Amino acid sequence: SCLFSLSLEFSLLDKPIDLSPPLVAESGIRSNSLHSAALLLEKSISHRSTSSVSTQEPSEYWAALSRVYKAMGEKDVSADIFITHLCDSEDARVALKHTDEGNFSEALTFYENRLRELSKIRKVQAWDRGLV
């Protein structure tokens, strides 16, 4: 908790410490300092965008921030972070947006079609490897 507070103070002075994003999220969740954890992660993300002095992957920051917002009960913000920054498949993004908008039948149809396509691809790959 002391390290968490110190990191937050440095972050507010625009001198962020490069802590492990999962550690920041877990510390914030366990100490019920969710808003401070979100602020620290957001500052770290902002600092990363202007500097390349970090050892962590950008997705680690976004995943940790999404987890903190989910713990706050902000599931829509958490889902938006996932769709915008973590989901690397355009197909999955479209299906998630349908789900988020309440178009569940369209999302289900999209998921089913995508699963059929993936199944065909796997069958072709199995055939190419002589497994079929």
Phi, psi and chi 1 to 4 in degrees:
 res  aa     phi    psi   chi1   chi2   chi3   chi4
   1 SER       -  -37.4 -179.2      -      -      -
   2 CYS   -65.1  -43.7  178.9      -      -      -
   3 LEU   -63.1  -38.6 -178.8   60.1      -      -
   4 PHE   -62.4  -46.7 -171.0   71.3      -      -
   5 SER   -63.5  -42.9  -64.2      -      -      -
   6 LEU   -62.6  -43.8 -178.1   62.4      -      -
   7 SER   -62.3  -40.8  -60.9      -      -      -
   8 LEU   -63.7  -42.1 -174.8   58.3      -      -
   9 GLU   -62.5  -44.1  -74.2 -177.0   37.6      -
  10 PHE   -62.9  -38.7  -88.5   94.5      -      -
  11 SER   -62.8  -41.6  174.3      -      -      -
  12 LEU   -67.2  -22.6  -65.9  173.7      -      -
  13 LEU   -90.7   11.2  -64.7  171.5      -      -
  14 ASP    59.2   33.1  -72.4  -30.6      -      -
  15 LYS  -127.6   67.2  -63.5  179.3 -178.9 -179.3
  16 PRO   -68.0  148.9   22.7  -28.9      -      -
  17 ILE   -98.8  138.0  -62.1  173.3      -      -
  18 ASP   -85.0   81.4 -165.1   23.9      -      -
  19 LEU   -90.2  161.2  -67.7  175.9      -      -
  20 SER   -64.8  121.0  163.7      -      -      -
  21 PRO   -56.1  -42.3  -24.6   33.8      -      -
  22 PRO   -62.0  -33.7  -23.7   32.9      -      -
  23 LEU   -66.2  -42.1  176.9   65.5      -      -
  24 VAL   -62.0  -46.4  172.2      -      -      -
  25 ALA   -62.3  -47.6      -      -      -      -
  26 GLU   -63.4  -41.6 -173.0   65.9   24.6      -
  27 SER   -62.8  -43.6  -63.1      -      -      -
  28 GLY   -64.6  -39.9      -      -      -      -
  29 ILE   -69.4  -46.7  -68.6  167.2      -      -
  30 ARG   -68.6  -32.5  -72.3 -174.3 -176.7 -113.8
  31 SER   -93.3    4.1   67.3      -      -      -
  32 ASN    57.9   35.6 -157.5   24.4      -      -
  33 SER  -110.0   53.5  -59.2      -      -      -
  34 LEU   -62.8  -43.1  -61.2  170.6      -      -
  35 HIS   -66.7  -37.5  -67.4   89.4      -      -
  36 SER   -66.8  -40.8  -63.0      -      -      -
  37 ALA   -63.5  -42.9      -      -      -      -
  38 ALA   -61.9  -44.3      -      -      -      -
  39 LEU   -62.0  -44.8  178.3   62.2      -      -
  40 LEU   -62.4  -44.2 -177.5   57.5      -      -
  41 LEU   -67.0  -40.6  -71.5  164.9      -      -
  42 GLU   -64.3  -41.4  -71.9  171.4   -1.8      -
  43 LYS   -62.8  -40.5  -74.9  -80.9 -165.9  177.6
  44 SER   -64.1  -41.3  -65.1      -      -      -
  45 ILE   -63.7  -44.5  -70.3  167.8      -      -
  46 SER   -61.5  -42.9  175.6      -      -      -
  47 HIS   -65.1  -39.0 -176.9  -99.4      -      -
  48 ARG   -62.5  -35.5  -82.8 -174.6   57.6   71.1
  49 SER   -69.6  -21.9   67.6      -      -      -
  50 THR  -104.4   -5.0   59.4      -      -      -
  51 SER  -144.5  151.5  169.2      -      -      -
  52 SER  -111.8   36.6   60.4      -      -      -
  53 VAL  -102.3   40.5 -170.8      -      -      -
  54 SER  -124.3  145.6  178.0      -      -      -
  55 THR   -94.1   -9.4   58.5      -      -      -
  56 GLN   -92.2  150.5  -53.5  -64.7  -33.8      -
  57 GLU   -73.3  143.2  -71.0  -67.4  -43.9      -
  58 PRO   -56.9  -35.8  -15.3   21.4      -      -
  59 SER   -64.0  -27.7   60.3      -      -      -
  60 GLU   -64.5  -38.6  -72.7 -173.7   70.1      -
  61 TYR   -66.5  -46.4  -73.0   93.8      -      -
  62 TRP   -65.0  -40.2  -71.2  112.0      -      -
  63 ALA   -64.0  -42.2      -      -      -      -
  64 ALA   -64.9  -42.9      -      -      -      -
  65 LEU   -64.3  -40.9 -174.6   59.1      -      -
  66 SER   -61.0  -41.2  177.2      -      -      -
  67 ARG   -63.8  -40.8 -173.5  167.6  172.0 -124.8
  68 VAL   -65.2  -45.9  169.0      -      -      -
  69 TYR   -63.1  -36.4  -84.4  113.4      -      -
  70 LYS   -64.1  -40.4 -173.5  175.0 -179.0 -179.3
  71 ALA   -65.1  -28.9      -      -      -      -
  72 MET   -73.7  -13.5  -78.5 -175.8 -158.5      -
  73 GLY    93.3    6.2      -      -      -      -
  74 GLU   -91.5   66.4  -62.2  -73.4  -15.0      -
  75 LYS   -65.1  -31.6  -67.6 -179.9 -177.3  176.0
  76 ASP   -67.4  -39.8   55.8  -24.4      -      -
  77 VAL   -66.9  -43.8  175.8      -      -      -
  78 SER   -58.9  -45.1  177.9      -      -      -
  79 ALA   -65.6  -39.6      -      -      -      -
  80 ASP   -63.7  -40.8 -171.8   54.0      -      -
  81 ILE   -61.0  -43.9  -70.7  170.2      -      -
  82 PHE   -61.1  -49.2 -179.8   79.8      -      -
  83 ILE   -63.7  -42.8  -69.6  168.9      -      -
  84 THR   -78.2  -39.3  -53.7      -      -      -
  85 HIS  -116.9  -17.9  -61.0  -74.5      -      -
  86 LEU  -112.6  -30.4  -62.7  171.1      -      -
  87 CYS   -77.3  117.5 -173.6      -      -      -
  88 ASP   -99.0    6.9   59.1   -3.5      -      -
  89 SER  -114.3  122.1  165.7      -      -      -
  90 GLU   -62.6  -35.4 -174.8   60.2   34.0      -
  91 ASP   -61.0  -46.1  -64.3  -28.8      -      -
  92 ALA   -66.5  -36.7      -      -      -      -
  93 ARG   -59.7  -44.8  -95.9 -167.7 -148.4  105.2
  94 VAL   -63.0  -45.8  170.8      -      -      -
  95 ALA   -63.4  -41.1      -      -      -      -
  96 LEU   -65.7  -37.9  -72.4  168.3      -      -
  97 LYS   -64.6  -40.7  -76.0 -163.9 -175.2  -93.6
  98 HIS   -59.6  -43.5  -78.1  -56.2      -      -
  99 THR   -62.6  -46.0  -57.7      -      -      -
 100 ASP   -61.7  -34.4 -169.0   41.0      -      -
 101 GLU   -83.1   -2.8  -66.4  167.8   -6.3      -
 102 GLY    87.1    7.5      -      -      -      -
 103 ASN   -88.1   67.7  -60.3  -32.8      -      -
 104 PHE   -66.5  -36.4  -59.3  112.2      -      -
 105 SER   -67.6  -38.8   61.1      -      -      -
 106 GLU   -65.9  -41.4  -71.9 -178.4   40.4      -
 107 ALA   -62.8  -44.9      -      -      -      -
 108 LEU   -61.8  -44.7 -179.3   60.3      -      -
 109 THR   -60.2  -42.8  -59.0      -      -      -
 110 PHE   -63.3  -46.9 -168.4   88.6      -      -
 111 TYR   -60.7  -43.8  -76.3  126.8      -      -
 112 GLU   -62.2  -43.7  -71.4  172.0  -17.5      -
 113 ASN   -62.6  -42.4  -69.7  -22.2      -      -
 114 ARG   -64.8  -39.5 -173.7   64.6 -178.0  136.1
 115 LEU   -64.5  -39.9  -75.7  172.1      -      -
 116 ARG   -61.7  -43.8  -85.0 -169.4 -137.0  103.7
 117 GLU   -61.4  -44.9  -70.6  173.6   21.9      -
 118 LEU   -64.3  -37.3  -70.3  173.2      -      -
 119 SER   -62.9  -42.8  178.2      -      -      -
 120 LYS   -62.6  -42.5  -71.9  177.2 -173.0  177.1
 121 ILE   -62.3  -43.1  -69.3  169.3      -      -
 122 ARG   -66.0  -37.2  -70.6 -158.9  173.4  135.6
 123 LYS   -64.2  -42.2  -75.1  179.0 -176.4  175.7
 124 VAL   -63.4  -42.5  168.9      -      -      -
 125 GLN   -64.9  -40.0  -71.7  172.8  -20.1      -
 126 ALA   -64.2  -40.4      -      -      -      -
 127 TRP   -63.3  -44.7  178.3  -93.5      -      -
 128 ASP   -61.3  -31.9  -72.4  -14.2      -      -
 129 ARG   -87.9   -0.7  -73.3 -174.2  -99.2  149.7
 130 GLY    76.6   23.3      -      -      -      -
 131 LEU   -90.3   -8.9  -59.8  173.4      -      -
 132 VAL  -116.3      -  177.4      -      -      -
